[in-house]
Amino acid sequence: MNAIWITRYSPLWYVIMLPALILVIGWLAILIRCILARRSRRILLCAGIHLSAAFILFLILMDCARFAYLSEPDLRYQPFQLTLFGLPWILYMGLEMILSIALGLLVRDDIRYRRNHLTPDTIRETVNLLPEGICISAQNGTVLLSNLQMNNLCRMLTGGSLSDGVRFRKYLEETGEEQNGEVLIHAPDGKVWRVNRNRITESGKVYDRLTAADITEQYRVTEELRNNNEHLQDLQKRMKAVSDLSGDMFIGQEEANARSALHNQLGQVLLMDRHYLEHPESTDADMVGMATREMNRFLLGDAEAPFSGRTDRLRQAVALAQSIGVQAEIHGMVPEHPAYRALLAQAVQECAANTVKHAEGDRIDLFPEETGKEWTVRITNSGCPPKGPIAESGGLLSLRRNVESAGGSMTVRSTPVFELVFRIPTV
């Protein structure tokens, strides 16, 4: 069988030499990985022995190549070297196969070990997969650990790599927005980052730690809520102002209604007193006295409303009209609903008083009628017709408001005679 040094002149030499070089590189790499992973001494010893064997094999093959080029090689090499050069090439290939199998087994063991144990590479890969940026540096700014996210953020903000932790922290503090002990960074790509700064102590040494979290969505939602809150506060202020204004308007309306009612009823009492003084023989003195006492009690605050002792306001209004010399005649059926009778009573009081004051009459006629889904009441009086259009104020204006509040409508005509018509929907 041919010796190994003879194959130097054939392609077989390269087939043997190349695997030897690859074995040296492979065993060196696996030894370094085992050292970094802090593997056991047995594994390190095994890798070291195999690396030495691969390296020696490679040196022998290199010397063999040199031996083939020398003119007198026997004078330059020791006898044992010549013996190695004379060994069959198949023996060297067998040794390479053994080293290759051993390398494959150790590589498989290293892969299994890294899957089940924490190693520096595993920690580094895990940190790089974090969505948050992290940087740990010494007090002098030397970066001891930083992941890809933090490096990318530093490059985006400063245009350079992360090489000084202290300088990068100061840059963030100067350009960021301080908020509750944290720094908000608005990146050029539109994202918002929240940076936390703290110090950690390990083995008696103090280190600076920076963490950066992407809070773009949370920041957007927070800003939207803040804007909505400001809008709601503004709306609340406006609603309060409207409520206060509505309350003032309601109070003003109630006061106006009360003044109008007091004016009308006081006017009726005064008209009643005047009629009694002018026509004592046709006036019920007891009614005049009762009405005067009730009005005095109301004005003195002893009663909530004048004539409050009466149960039926319509009958009370007819009696009061008669007491001032006005005969109120109702032609038709009057609804029993209290709201309708109250409006009709107010109309009787107002028309009776105006008949005495303006028309110098002594009679009013009421024509209530139910037409479909509404009640229609038409009122006329005796005496002089109006001299012109009637300006609604005081009692007439109060009557119109009450009719419209009940969902109805009111019309006042002055030609050819006075006529008041109001319509209210039936219940």
Helices and strands as residue ranges (DSSP letters): G 6-9, H 12-36, H 41-69, G 73-75, H 79-85, H 89-116, H 120-129, E 133-137, E 143-146, H 148-158, H 165-175, E 177-179, E 182-186, E 192-202, E 205-214, H 216-278, G 280-282, H 285-299, H 313-323, E 327-330, H 338-354, I 355-359, E 363-371, E 374-381, H 395-405, E 409-413, E 419-425
